[in-house]
Amino acid sequence: MDIETFREFCLSLNGTTEGMKWEHLCFMIEEKIFVIASLEDGHLSIKCNPDDFDALVARPGIQQARHMAKRQWVTLTGLDAMPDNELKDRVAVSRSLVLSKLSKKIQAKYA
């Protein structure tokens, strides 16, 4: 998957917006980031379920995300670090995890 296809997928998720923060492309729901993509080196960070963290970082091309909540965010060294379908599923999970931390009223907008 290339970055434009990835971008289109992220924006297809209900309520997703994009913006630039810290010189990175960010995908957000209600201004809360669920994907951070570096346009410079191709790395991207996503929120993950803490139960999946150890298995994810044991894989090549995936590591704990720096400067993010410990054991809750991983960084992929590129879009090819996992198969496209899994990457899409993981991005959807990241969005769901971020959304679950918002108020019930906001969550209801996206149910």
For each residue, the residues with C-beta under 8 A, 3 or more apart:
1: 5 6 9 79 80 84 87
2: 5 6 79
3: 6 7 37 39 42 79
4: 7 8
5: 1 2 8 9
6: 1 2 3 9 10 37 44 79 87
7: 3 4 10 11 18 25
8: 4 5 11 12
9: 1 5 6 12 13 88 91
10: 6 7 13 16 18 27 35 91
11: 7 8 16 18 27
12: 8 9 16
13: 9 10 16 27 29 91 92 95
14: 110
15: 29 30 109 110
16: 10 11 12 13 27 28 29 95
17: 27 28 29 31
18: 7 10 11 25 26 27 28
19: 25 26 28
20: 23 24 25 26
21: 24 26 33 36
22: 36
23: 20 38 39 40
24: 20 21 36 37 38 39
25: 7 18 19 20 36 37 38 39
26: 18 19 20 21 33 35 36 37
27: 10 11 13 16 17 18 33 34 35 37 91
28: 16 17 18 19 31 32 33 34
29: 13 15 16 17 32 34 95 98 99 102 110
30: 15 99 102 106
31: 17 28
32: 28 29 98 99 101 102
33: 21 26 27 28 36 98
34: 27 28 29 46 47 91 94 95 97 98
35: 10 26 27 44 45 46 91 94
36: 21 22 24 25 26 33 44 45
37: 3 6 24 25 26 27 42 43 44 45
38: 23 24 25 41 42 43 44
39: 3 23 24 25 42
40: 23
41: 38
42: 3 37 38 39 77 78 79
43: 37 38 75 76 77 78
44: 6 35 36 37 38 75 76 78 79
45: 35 36 37 65 68 73 74 75 76
46: 34 35 73 74 76 90 91 94
47: 34 69 72 73 93 94 97 98
48: 52 53 56 72 73 74 90 93 94 97
49: 52 53 93 97
50: 53 71 72
51:
52: 48 49 55 56
53: 48 49 50 56 57 64 71 72 74
54: 57 58
55: 52 58 59
56: 48 52 53 59 62 74
57: 53 54 62 63 64 74
58: 54 55
59: 55 56 62 81 82
60: 81
61: 76 77 78 80 81 82
62: 56 57 59 74 75 76 77 81 82
63: 57 74 75 77
64: 53 57 70 71 73 74 75
65: 45 68 73 74 75
66: 75
67:
68: 45 65 72 73
69: 47 72 73
70: 64
71: 50 53 64
72: 47 48 50 53 68 69 97
73: 45 46 47 48 64 65 68 69
74: 45 46 48 53 56 57 62 63 64 65
75: 43 44 45 62 63 64 65 66
76: 43 44 45 46 61 62 79 81 82 87
77: 42 43 61 62 63 81
78: 42 43 44 61 81
79: 1 2 3 6 42 44 76 87
80: 1 61
81: 59 60 61 62 76 77 78 87
82: 59 61 62 76 86 87 90
83: 86 87
84: 1 87 88
85: 88 89
86: 82 83 89 90
87: 1 6 76 79 81 82 83 84 90 91
88: 9 84 85 91 92
89: 85 86 92 93
90: 46 48 82 86 87 93 94
91: 9 10 13 27 34 35 46 87 88 94 95
92: 13 88 89 95 96
93: 47 48 49 89 90 96 97
94: 34 35 46 47 48 90 91 97 98
95: 13 16 29 34 91 92 98 99
96: 92 93 99 100
97: 34 47 48 49 72 93 94 100 101
98: 29 32 33 34 47 94 95 101 102
99: 29 30 32 95 96 102 106 107 110
100: 96 97 107
101: 32 97 98
102: 29 30 32 98 99 106 107
103: 106 107
104: 107 108
105: 108 109
106: 30 99 102 103 109 110
107: 99 100 102 103 104 110 111
108: 104 105 111
109: 15 105 106
110: 14 15 29 99 106 107
111: 107 108
